[in-house]
Structure formats: C-alpha cells, structure tokens
Amino acid sequence: MPIYEFHCDACGADSEVLVRSSDWTGTPCPKCGSSRLAKKFSTFAASVAGGSSGSDATCSGTPSSCGMCGTGKPHSH
C-alpha cells in the first residue's frame, strides 16, 4: 500500500497518508478532515540486494546520510 504526501488547502498542513488505491480523491486530511488535498511530489529510497562493493560509494559528508554508514562497507566522508 503506497504512502502519499499531501498538502491540505484548507488548513495548510502537510501529511503522509496510506492510500489503498491510486484513486486518492476524497481522502480526508488527518489534521482537519477536509478533502481539499493536493498530492505532493515526493522522493523515495530503494536498496538493491547485494549492493555494491563499496569502492564507488560516495558520502555527503554528514554521517548516516549516505546510506553506507553502519553497513560495514568501506566508504569515506
């Protein structure tokens, strides 16, 4: 079941909502109950089984932000 991000035009809140189908119209805002939601563009993360050897891994310089921290695979910050 996908999680979508919405912005409520009524109360201005941003929320993540589990939606059972691609037809999310009529989904109520979890903050105010309004159905005036606009779907936001959001990013996602994925991992691949096996991964890389770590030799081509890159970091942003912030520990735990690269996805390699804590995996035991060699990388640098």
N, C-alpha and C positions, 0 to 999 in steps of 0.2 A: 504494500500500500504506500503510495508516494506521499511525501511531506512537501507541501507547497508553502511558499511565503506569500503573505498578503498584506496589503495596506488598506486600512479602513478609511473610506472617505468621510464617514460620519464622525468618528472620534479621533482619527489621526494615528491610531495605534498600528504598529507592525507586529504580525503574529505568524507563527508556523502552525499549519493545520494539517492533520492527517485527513486525506480525502480518499474515499473508496473508489472513485472513478474519475475519468478525465472531465466529466461534467460537474464542475465545482460551483456552477451558478446557484445561488440561493444558499450557499454555505454561510452560516452566521458568524459574525465577528465574536471571538471568545471574550473580548473585553466589554462590548456594549450590546451585542446581539443583532446589530444591523446587518443587512445582507448587501450593503454597498461596499463590497470588497473588490480590490483590483489586484490581480496576480502580479507579483514582482518577479523580475529576472533574478535568478539566484545561481550560484555555482555549486558544484558537487565535488566530492572526493571519491576516488576509486583506488583500489590496490589490485595488483596482478599477482597471482600465485607464482612463487618462485622468485619474483623480483629481479633486480639487477645485482651484479657482483659488488656494487658499491663504488667501483672505481670512477663511475661517471656521475655520482651523486653530487648535488650542489645544495648549499645551505644559504639562507638569507642572512645569516649572522646572528639570528636570535635562536638560542637553544629551544628545542621542541617544536619549532615552526617548520622545519624542513621535512618532517615525516621520517627521517632516518635516525633521529636521536632515540636512543633507547633500544634500537633494534640489534645492536652488536655489530652492525656492518660498518666498515671504515668509511669515514667522510670527514669533512673539515668545515669549520665555521669561519 
